[in-house]
Amino acid sequence: MMRIDEDYEQFVSVFFKLSGIHLQAYKETQMKRRLTALRDKRHFSSFSSYANAMANDPLLLTECVDRVTINVSSFFRNRTRWETLRTEILPRLATKKSGLNIWSSACSTGEEPYSLAMLIKEANIPLQNKTILATDIDSAILEKARLGRFRQDAFKEMNSQFQHAYFRKQGDDFAIIEDVKKLVNFKRLNLLADEYPTRCDLIICRNVLIYFTEEAKQTIFKKFSESLVRGGVLFVGSTEQIFDPQQYGLQAIKPFFYEKVT
């Protein structure tokens, strides 16, 4: 009989071959609990049988990738932080450059980069290459983001004027207008395996790294710092404060905002 640990390790190996996602970089207790619930829901008695089924069923694999990558988002999530971005960080960055190079990493279904695009449009700030780069590891989620259609619950922290100005009702959904949609370029990127964009003025990575191991987080913070220009800013989530930013060449300039200084 296969050991429980061996069963999960085999699943991790097969899942990596199928998806390119390194489950070892995620906190094991949280990830195993999440995957066990999904495995049991699909009536598999072991992780190895679940992995074998995914190898032959793209829908099972897509569902599992979606569960692993935690696609939960909304427009202007934690609104006070977005106000800091709008009133202090973006003007500070815009005065230094003729066009900003902005990367929304782990963008999920697109609420974050579209929120940013609306602020950019409101402030008439030019962008390098005319777009914000938005990346995620989940290809299916990126397709949803590209559609730009959202349910009402995505707007719980957005003021009604923005919703009226930038969205149009389509059935039960709200579709973002083309002038905002075209400001975002979606692309698949694995934070643990792929090359990062370079010379970024602003990187946003929020409510994602909480699920990673400390070692993986340190690697990602280091790579984010290397991607930023001097004076560039990293914007992180509420649970992802960097307690020793100096080790990455960063300094805190506001809660959850870190400037590249070296």
N, C-alpha and C positions, 0 to 999 in steps of 0.2 A: 504493500500500500504506500502511495506517495505521501510524504510529510506535508503538513499544511504550508510550511514555509517554502518547500520545494514546488508545491502546486502554484503558489502565488509568483514565485520567481520565474517559473515557466511562462506564466501569463505575461509577466513584465517583458520577457524576451520576445515572445510572439507579438505582443502589442507594439513594441518598438519597430519590429520588421514591417508591420502592417501600416503604422501611422507615422513613424519617425519621432514619436514622443517618448522622452526618457522619463519613465515613471519613478526612477530612482532619485530624481531631483526634487520630487514632491514629498511632503511629509507623509511617511508611510501609514501611520495610524489613521489619519484623516482620509487618505486616498483609498486605503483598503476598505474602510467603512462604507465609503460612497460606492465603490465598485461591488462590494458584497451585496448591497441593497439592489443594485441594478442586475447583478447576476441572478439573485434569487427571484427577482421580478420576472425574469425570462426563463425561470425554471431549469437552471443548470445546477448540477450537484457539485461541481468543482470549477475552479478557475481554468484548468487545462481544457475541459470540455467547452467552456465558454469561449476560450481563445480559438479553439479549432472551429467552432461554429462561425465566429467572426471572420475567419479566413475565407469562408465560403459564402458569406452573407454581407454585402456592402451596407445594408440598412442597419444591421446590428453593430457594425464597426462605426458607422456615422453616429449612431445613438451614444455609443460608448465614448467616442471622442468628445462629443458635446457635453457629456457628464464630467469628463476629466477636466475640460478647459473652463468650466464654471462661467458660462455666458450669462451673467446678470448685469444689466446696465440700465441707465435712464438718463435723460437729458439733464445737464447741469447738476449731476449727483454731488451732494454736499455743496449746496449753492454758495455758501459764504466763501469757500475756496475759489470758486469760479469768479466771484466778485473781486477777490484779490488778484487773480489772473488778469481780469479785464481792466481794473483801475490802476494797478501798479506794475505787474510783470510785463504784460504786452507793450505798454507805452515805453517802459524802460528798454526793452529789447529793440523796439521799432526805431528809437532814436539813433541806434548804433549802426543800422544796416539799411541798405536800399531795398532789401527783400528778405523775409525771414524763411529759414529752412526748419520746418516743424515736422516732428514725428510723433504720432499717437501709436504707441506700441500696445499690444494686447487689446485691440480696439473693440472686440466682441461684435455686437450687431450694429455698431456705427454711431450710437448716441454720442459718445465722447468726441470723435473727430468732427461730427456734424455740429455739435455744440460749439466747438472751437471755430469752425468755419463761419458760424453765425456771428461770433464776436469779431472775427477778422473782417467780415463784410461790413458790420456796423461801424467799425473804426476805420475802414478803408485802408487797412494795412496791406502792403504788397507782399506776395509770397514768391520765394525762389521757385522756379519751374511752374509757377501759377497754381500749385496744389499743395495740400497737406498730405504727407505720406501716412497712411493708416494700415497697420499690419496686425495679423493674428495667425495663430497656428492652425485654426480650424477653417478649412476651405468652405464647408457648408455654411458656416456662420458669415463668412465674407460675402458669399452670394446674397444672403439676406441683407447685409449691410449695403451692398451695391444697389439693391432695389429701393432702399430709402423709404420703406413703408412701416408705420409703427402704430401700435394700439394706444389707446388713451392713457393707460397706466404708465407709459414711458414719459409722460409730461408732468408728473406730479411735482417736480421742482422747477418747471419752466413757467415764466409769467405768460399770461394769456395773450399779451400783445405780440410776443415772439411767435407763439403758436399760430396766431392769426396771420402774421406777416410771412412766415416761412413754410407753412404747410397748407395743403389742400385736402379736404375730406374726399376719400374714395371708398365707398361702402362703409365697412366697419373700421377702416384704417385711415391714417393720415399720411399723405405722401409729401416728402420734402420737395421744395421747388428746385427746378433745374439750376438756377443761379447759385444755390448753395451746394447742391449735389456735385457739380462739376469742380468744386474747390477741393474735393477729396479723392485721392488715388489709393485704392485698396490693393493690398498685395499680401500673399502668404509669407510669413517669416516665423521661424522657430527661434525663440530667444536663447535657447540652450545650444543650438547647433549651427545656425546660419550667421553670415556676416552682417554686421549692423551698418546702417547708413552712416555717412561721415559728415562732419562740419555742421552739426545740428545746432540751431539757436535755442530750440525748446524741445524737450522730450517729455511726454506724458506717459506714466506707467502707474496706474492706480488700481488698488484692490485686486492685485494678481499675485504679487510676491509673497503674500501671507501664506500661500499654499506650498511654497518651495522650502527646501531645507536651507539651513544657514549657509552652507557651502555654496549652494546654487545661487542664493541671493547675493553673496559677496562677489561671485563671478559676474553676475548680471550688472550690479552696481559699477563694477570696474569697467565693464564694456560700455555702459551708458556714459561714464565719464570720458572715456576715450572717444566717444562719438560726438561729444559736445565741443564747440569752439570755446575758447577762453571767454568768460562772460556769459556763456550759455546757461540755461536753467533746466533742472530736472524737477518735475512736479509729480509727487507720489501720493499714495492714498493714506487714509486715516490710520491704518494699522501698519504702515510701512516706513515710519520715521527712521532716519539713519542716525544712529547714536554716536558714530565716530566718522563724520563725513570727511575729515581731513585725510583719512587713509586712502580716499578715492580722489583727492584733489578738489574736494567740494567744500563749500561752507553754507550754513543755513542763513537765508536772507529773510525768510518768513516761515511760519510753521508749514511744513510740507513742501517748501520750495528751497532748492539748493543750487547755488551758483558754482560754475567751474572756475577755479581760481588759479590752477597750475596746469 
